Amino acid sequence: MIKRISSGGEFEAKIGYCRAVIADGFVHVAGTVGQGDDVVAQCKSALEIIGAALEDAGASFADAVRVNYYLPDRAEFEPCWPVLAQAFGDNPPAATMIECGLIDPKFRIEIEVTALAPG
């Protein structure tokens, strides 16, 4: 069974995706950008959106098994480390950081999470 979770974000309808999908025992949260004037503010905002999607799926950051970070400038990743360490706490997932272009130059970080679905 597949369950789709929409956040109502503007790009969901434009592009044809949803914020999260529960399938085969996992919650797959789409790449998520946040709002703010700098990378740390955007990181915090993206994590809030991801946290809400996980909660809607009955999961939390403690259930995360995989996280991917996408940044247009890898030098901006290190300032986010304390925020990320706080979000994942004692349950850090496997992680990858990729330097790449994002959908709009105003975005400084995009975060994608896979978590175990509630049993």
N, C-alpha and C positions, 0 to 999 in steps of 0.2 A: 504494500500500500504506500502511496505517495501523498504527502500533505504539503501544500504550498502556503507560505506565510508572506503576505504583502505588507509593506510599511506605508504604501501610498505615495512613495517618493516619485518625483517628476520623471525620472528616467525609466522607472519600471514599465510604464505604459509605452513610452517612446521607443524603447529598445526591445521590450518583450522579455522581461525576466521578473523574478520576485526576490524579495529580500532573503528568504531562506526556504529550503526544501528539506523535509524530513523523509528519508528513504533508506531502506536496508540497515536500520540501526544507527544512522548518523544524521546529524543536522548539518547541512551545508549552508553556510551564510555567505551570500554574495559579497564580492569586493565592495567595500563601503568607505566612502569619503565622509569627512565631517566639515563643519563650518568653523571659522575662526581666522584670525589675522596671521597666525604663524603655524608652523608644523606641530608644535606641542598642543595648541588649542584644537587644531583639527584632529589630532590623534585622540585626544580626550573625547571629542564630539563623536568621532567614528566609533569608539569603544562604547559609548552610551547607546548608540543606535544598534550595534551588534549585541550588546547586553540585553536590550529590549527584545530583539529577535530571538535570542536564545531563551529568554524567559517565556516568550509566546510559545516556544517549542517544548517548554518544560525542562529546559537545561540551563546551564550557567557556564561561566568561564572555567570553573573547576572541571567541567566535562570536556573541555577542548583537548583535541589530540593533534591538531595541525593548525598552524597560522602562517599566512603569507603576507609579507609587507611589500608594498610597491611604492617607490619614491622616485621622483624625477632627479633628485640630488642625494646621493648616498651620504653626503656629509651631514644632512639633516636628520639622519636616523638616530645618532647617538643621543641627542637631546630628548628623544622619546623613550629611551630605555627605562628610566625610573617609572614612568607612567605605565609602560607595558609590564614591568616586573610587578607593580602593584596590582594590575588587573588580573594577572594570571597567578600571582601569589605562590603558594606551595605546590601548585599543579601545573608547571610549565609544559606547554605542548612542544612538539617538534616545530621548528620554524625555519623560514627562508626569507631573505630580503633580496629584492630585485630592483635594480635601478632601471627606470623606464619612463616613457611619457605617459601622462594620465589624460583623461577625457577633456580636461580644461586646465590651462596653466595656473589657475588660481588654487588648484588642489595640490597639496604638498605631500600627502600620504593617503594610500588606500590600503585597507586591511581586509583580509579574507580569512574566515575561520571554519574549521570542521570540528564538530564535537560529537560525542556519543549521545544518542537520543535516549530519552528515558525508557526504561525497560518495562 
